[in-house]
Amino acid sequence: MTTSTRGAKAPAVLVLEDGRIFRGRAYGAVGVTFGEAVFSTGMTGYQETLTDPSYHRQVVVMTAPHVGNTGVNDEDPESGRIWVSGYVVRDPARVPSNWRSRRSLDEELDRQGVVGISGIDTRALTRHLRERGAMRVGIFSGDSLPDEGAMLAEVRKAPEMTGADLSAEVATKEPYVVPAIGEKKFTVAAVDLGIKGMTPHRMAERGIEVHVLPATATADDVYAVNPDGVFFSNGPGDPATADGPVAVMQEVLRRRTPLFGICFGNQILGRALGFGTYKLKYGHRGINQPVQDRTTGKVEVTAHNHGFAVDAPLDKVSDTPFGRAEVSHVCLNDDVVEGLQLLDQPAFSVQYHPEAAAGPHDAAYLFDRFVSLMEAERA
Ligand SMILES: NC(=O)CC[C@H](N)C(=O)O
């Protein structure tokens, strides 16, 4: 629920489900919002973060102290709207400055009805989330606020992220096509579980015509486009709920069509192979996470946004219903599984974001790997 505007400087309170409270000022829309409190360590790229559908139902805390400096432009959004359910910053820019800027971030949050809070100690909040783990949170702003006990009771009624099935809420309802740039070489069916705009673009740049399909697409829908490869996107929510996409992916594996998955898509590949998924204590979010590609030994700096992970053994090849599989990538901060690959058929996935929006481009080679799998299939 939001009421608008003028009160951009109204008092605001952030209430965590364990009872910790931070007081600040309204930022963006004035009103009430709930979600899972998570922190992002990205120093840049706030527009891409805000519009990434994987952040649906999450209240994002920025560890970078000064946010909004470059304003809001019309080029950087990763989808048609802001998806975060709330936004938490230390010190918003008072005067944005950039040649592409059209309006301030404060105005844009207000325009889209996104409730935020500024002027709180985001370092203390981040340390709290790191020690206690991601948890539910509420932001309440306005001139007359409920008492603390009432706000806490509301936060504790909000839905949890564990068990949340959210892809269909954010994905396209209708299929659409992103044409290949230049000569068309391949057709890919991309199951949209919350896809970011840059992902089909990275494929289109490589001569792929991308047929983006709704989250509810069946295997028949996938094969109706006569694909050379199949892609499963990133997306919000708990992968343990994604039974539909897991069944579709198992059919793709049965048919041995080249397969690539990103983030939620990696968790779905994990499940399709028979591995479990689990919730990380506070997740990985930011654009500076070190990952090792174990197939080459190279280390890359990468963009992350995940709160769940695949539970697969790091030190051995696993036998799965689709042949041998191994962990191809691992996060060097905490040994979390960051990629999977099959050894007996053309299928792989990563838990992080090679589309790099925002983020470093170190992992762009993964799109080339997908192209190589499709080329090898054709040869
Ligand atoms: N970016 C994503 O695809 C996130 C996947 C999943 N929702 C998670 O939090 O782990």
The ligand as an SDF file (V2000), in Angstrom:
LIG
                    3D

 10  9  0  0  0  0  0  0  0  0999 V2000
   18.6060  -14.5920   -9.7290 N   0  0  0  0  0  0  0  0  0  0  0  0
   18.0140  -15.7560   -9.5720 C   0  0  0  0  0  0  0  0  0  0  0  0
   17.6760  -16.4550  -10.5180 O   0  0  0  0  0  0  0  0  0  0  0  0
   17.7040  -16.1730   -8.1620 C   0  0  0  0  0  0  0  0  0  0  0  0
   17.2580  -17.6080   -8.0230 C   0  0  0  0  0  0  0  0  0  0  0  0
   16.5480  -17.8760   -6.7000 C   0  0  0  0  0  0  0  0  0  0  0  0
   15.3470  -17.1120   -6.6090 N   0  0  0  0  0  0  0  0  0  0  0  0
   17.4780  -17.5560   -5.5440 C   0  0  0  0  0  0  0  0  0  0  0  0
   17.2540  -16.6300   -4.8140 O   0  0  0  0  0  0  0  0  0  0  0  0
   18.4520  -18.2170   -5.3350 O   0  0  0  0  0  0  0  0  0  0  0  0
  1  2  1  0
  2  3  2  0
  2  4  1  0
  4  5  1  0
  5  6  1  0
  6  7  1  0
  6  8  1  0
  8  9  2  0
  8 10  1  0
M  END
$$$$
